[in-house]
Amino acid sequence: VTLVKTDSLSVVLIALQSGTSLQEHHAEGPITVSVLSGKIAFKAGDQERHVEAKGLVFLEAGLPHEVRALEESVLLVTLPRLKQPTSSAPRLAKIADLENKR
């Protein structure tokens, strides 16, 4: 469900049943994926991380990635809408655990 869509930003709420996947894809700009509930496996390049509720994934532009729900999960995805194309060169994924930053 798209919650916000402007010329500069999209915010999307995604609910996944356990065992379902978002097949490999990429975004033109950088993204954040916040796990609101549940647990996912987030794969980018050769890295796969399990991210639980309160976890946050940041991904640079153009990096292919996929998501698999390890349990029923709800995600909030933020995508800046770029006006100029960005490089499609592979970049590293950075994953932060917000729970440990309290």
C-alpha positions in Angstrom: 0.0 0.0 0.0 1.5 3.3 -1.0 1.1 5.7 2.0 2.9 8.7 0.5 3.8 9.5 -3.1 5.2 12.9 -4.0 7.6 14.2 -6.6 10.5 13.5 -4.2 9.5 10.6 -2.0 7.4 7.4 -1.9 6.6 5.5 1.4 5.2 2.0 1.0 3.7 -0.3 3.6 4.2 -4.0 2.7 2.7 -7.0 4.6 4.2 -10.5 3.9 3.0 -13.9 5.0 5.6 -16.2 6.4 7.5 -17.9 3.6 6.6 -15.4 0.9 9.2 -13.4 -1.0 9.8 -10.3 -3.0 12.0 -11.6 -5.9 15.3 -9.9 -6.7 14.8 -6.3 -7.9 16.5 -2.9 -7.5 15.6 0.7 -6.8 17.0 3.6 -8.8 17.7 5.5 -5.6 18.7 4.6 -2.1 16.1 3.0 0.1 15.4 2.2 3.7 13.4 -0.9 4.8 12.1 -0.7 8.4 10.8 -4.0 9.9 7.7 -2.9 11.9 6.8 -6.5 12.9 8.0 -10.0 12.2 11.3 -11.2 10.8 12.8 -11.1 7.3 15.8 -12.4 5.4 17.2 -9.5 3.4 19.7 -10.4 0.7 21.8 -7.9 -1.2 24.8 -9.1 -3.3 26.4 -11.9 -1.4 25.2 -10.7 2.0 22.1 -12.1 3.7 20.9 -10.8 7.0 18.0 -11.7 9.2 16.3 -8.5 10.4 13.7 -8.5 13.1 11.1 -5.9 14.3 12.7 -2.5 15.0 15.5 -3.4 12.5 16.4 -1.1 9.7 18.1 -1.8 6.3 19.7 1.0 4.3 20.6 0.2 0.7 22.5 2.4 -1.8 21.0 3.0 -5.2 21.0 0.3 -7.9 21.9 -2.7 -5.7 19.9 -5.8 -6.5 18.2 -7.2 -3.5 15.4 -9.6 -2.4 13.3 -10.1 0.7 11.9 -13.3 2.3 9.5 -13.3 5.2 10.8 -15.7 7.9 7.5 -15.1 9.7 4.5 -12.9 9.1 6.0 -9.4 8.7 5.2 -5.8 8.1 7.7 -3.5 6.4 7.8 0.3 5.8 9.9 1.1 2.7 11.1 4.6 1.9 12.2 5.5 -1.6 13.5 8.9 -2.6 12.3 9.7 -6.1 15.3 10.8 -8.1 15.2 13.2 -10.9 18.5 12.2 -12.4 19.7 8.6 -13.1 22.3 7.2 -10.7 25.1 4.8 -11.3 24.2 1.1 -11.4 27.5 0.1 -9.9 27.1 -2.4 -7.1 27.4 -1.0 -3.6 27.5 -2.6 -0.1 24.4 -3.0 2.0 24.4 -1.4 5.4 22.2 -2.9 8.1 21.5 -1.2 11.4 19.6 -2.6 14.4 17.6 0.3 15.9 16.8 -1.6 19.0 20.5 -1.5 20.1 20.6 2.3 19.6 18.1 3.2 22.3 
